[in-house]
Amino acid sequence: MVETKKRRLGINPIRVVNELRKEKGLPSVNTADGQKITKEVIRQVAIDVWKKYPQAFTDPYYQLGDMTLELVNQEIKQRLDDLRRGVVVKQAALKDYFN
């Protein structure tokens, strides 16, 4: 069996792009001002998402459905991903998170 070795490029493309951006006064492409994700941040994001379903906190007979749970999980994952990437979402609809 013949194995082919992966060859590395002789040029670092990110470094070249960053040098060209620096000449134009732009920030480098690989700097992310994302927030560090801690347990407290995850907890706060989860609380903010669950606030869309206030009956879950007040109704003693509330039953959590599978679709609701899946929507909440997807939105939490999306918000955490946005925080990691440093994306600031001012206003978003649910359809923005699922397309």
N, C-alpha and C positions, 0 to 999 in steps of 0.2 A: 504494500500500500504506500502510495506516494503522498507525503504531506507537503503542502505548500506553506511557506512561512509568510506571515504578513509583514509587509515592508512599511516602515514609517515614512511619512513625507519629510523631505529635507527642509521644508518651509513650514513654520508654524502659522497657519492662516489667521488665528485669533490675534496673534501679536501684530501681524501686518495690518489687519483691519483697525486694531486699536491705535497703531501709530498714525494711520491715515485720519482717523477720527480726532486724534489729539491735535493734529495740524489744523483741523477746522474748528477746534475749540469745543468738541463734543466729548461727553463722557465715554468711557470704555464700554464695550458691549457686554462684557462678562461681569460687570459689577451689579449685584442685586442688593437692593436696600431692604430685602425681606426681613420680616420680624422673626426672631427666634421663637420657635414653637415650644412652649413649656406646658406643663399640666394645667396651670392656671389659665393660659390662653385657650387651650382646648376646652376647658370647662366653661369659660366665658362665651366662646363661640357656640357651644352646645346650648347654653341658656338662652342666648339671643335667638337661635333658630327655633327653639321650643316655645318662645314667646308668641310665635305665630299660631300656636295651638293652646290658647289659655284654658280651654275646657279640660285639658289634661291635668292641670293643676287644681282645678276647683270642683269638677264634677266627680262625685264618688262612684258613679256608675260608668265612667268613661272606659271604653274598650279601644285599645290601640290596634289599628288595622295594619296589615302587612304593607299596603301601599303607602300609608302615612309614614310608617317606620322607614321604608325605603327612600321616600322623598327627603325625610329629615337627614338620613345618613348621607345621601348624595349631596345635599346642600352643605352639611358640615365638612365633608371632604373637599368640596369646591372652595369653600371659604378658607380652609386651612391651606389649600394649594395657592390661592390668591395671596395669602399672607406670606407664604414662603417665597413667592416670586416678586413680592413687593407691589402687587397690583392694588390700586385703590379703587374700590367700587363705590360710587356715590349712591346710585340707585339702580337696582337690578330686579327684573321680573323672574319668576320661576322658569319661564321658557329660556332665559339666557343661560341657565345652568344646565339645561338638558339637551342642548343642541350641539 
